[in-house]
């Protein structure tokens, strides 16, 4: 199903922002270029946006722009990683992950004491999926292995984490985003997760302290 779109005119009216603000935020990379969708209408070419994504992004920009510069916001919304590290105790105290997730990490990474942003991202993603019940503890280990083995090769590029089951057997993969992925018959997709969204959420949680 195609994503619901909103016209530029309706977007500006609904969010009470100006044409100039919208395109300034675009130049500052607060709004991705590929969200500006040109379509033919009876009046000619018009610009549309993925409705839910653009409304959520503009709401975040408006809420955060008084505390952060536009450059800082651009870093917040980018899929790039940041230089930071936390101990497992700090991650639990900040409510970024729960103890059960950190137990898996301590076992996998041999309890290194502190974790980089990249490793914290793995913990955050798996923690969300464990808490929603989408995956089991054993499946969490499969996801962790996949992320640890292959996510570094994307080097800050956007990608999607896909998890599926067939006949009770679980498997997962990382794919460049956006992209089309086709699966064998009978495979059930449990979830498809855009990791850029998870990075953005994690940066915000860390900045909030």
Secondary structure as the mmCIF struct_conf table of DSSP 4:
data_model
#
loop_
_struct_conf.conf_type_id
_struct_conf.id
_struct_conf.beg_label_comp_id
_struct_conf.beg_label_asym_id
_struct_conf.beg_label_seq_id
_struct_conf.end_label_comp_id
_struct_conf.end_label_asym_id
_struct_conf.end_label_seq_id
HELX_LH_PP_P HELX_LH_PP_P1 UNK A 2 UNK A 4
STRN STRN1 UNK A 5 UNK A 7
HELX_RH_AL_P HELX_RH_AL_P1 UNK A 8 UNK A 15
TURN_TY1_P TURN_TY1_P1 UNK A 16 UNK A 16
HELX_RH_AL_P HELX_RH_AL_P2 UNK A 19 UNK A 27
TURN_TY1_P TURN_TY1_P2 UNK A 28 UNK A 29
BEND BEND1 UNK A 30 UNK A 31
HELX_RH_3T_P HELX_RH_3T_P1 UNK A 33 UNK A 35
STRN STRN2 UNK A 37 UNK A 41
TURN_TY1_P TURN_TY1_P3 UNK A 42 UNK A 43
STRN STRN3 UNK A 44 UNK A 50
HELX_RH_AL_P HELX_RH_AL_P3 UNK A 51 UNK A 64
TURN_TY1_P TURN_TY1_P4 UNK A 65 UNK A 67
BEND BEND2 UNK A 68 UNK A 68
HELX_RH_AL_P HELX_RH_AL_P4 UNK A 70 UNK A 77
BEND BEND3 UNK A 78 UNK A 79
BEND BEND4 UNK A 83 UNK A 83
STRN STRN4 UNK A 85 UNK A 87
HELX_RH_AL_P HELX_RH_AL_P5 UNK A 88 UNK A 93
TURN_TY1_P TURN_TY1_P5 UNK A 94 UNK A 95
BEND BEND5 UNK A 96 UNK A 97
HELX_RH_AL_P HELX_RH_AL_P6 UNK A 99 UNK A 108
TURN_TY1_P TURN_TY1_P6 UNK A 109 UNK A 110
BEND BEND6 UNK A 113 UNK A 113
STRN STRN5 UNK A 114 UNK A 116
HELX_RH_AL_P HELX_RH_AL_P7 UNK A 117 UNK A 132
TURN_TY1_P TURN_TY1_P7 UNK A 133 UNK A 133
BEND BEND7 UNK A 134 UNK A 135
HELX_RH_AL_P HELX_RH_AL_P8 UNK A 137 UNK A 150
HELX_RH_3T_P HELX_RH_3T_P2 UNK A 151 UNK A 154
TURN_TY1_P TURN_TY1_P8 UNK A 155 UNK A 156
STRN STRN6 UNK A 159 UNK A 166
TURN_TY1_P TURN_TY1_P9 UNK A 167 UNK A 168
STRN STRN7 UNK A 169 UNK A 176
BEND BEND8 UNK A 177 UNK A 178
TURN_TY1_P TURN_TY1_P10 UNK A 185 UNK A 186
STRN STRN8 UNK A 188 UNK A 194
HELX_RH_AL_P HELX_RH_AL_P9 UNK A 195 UNK A 208
#
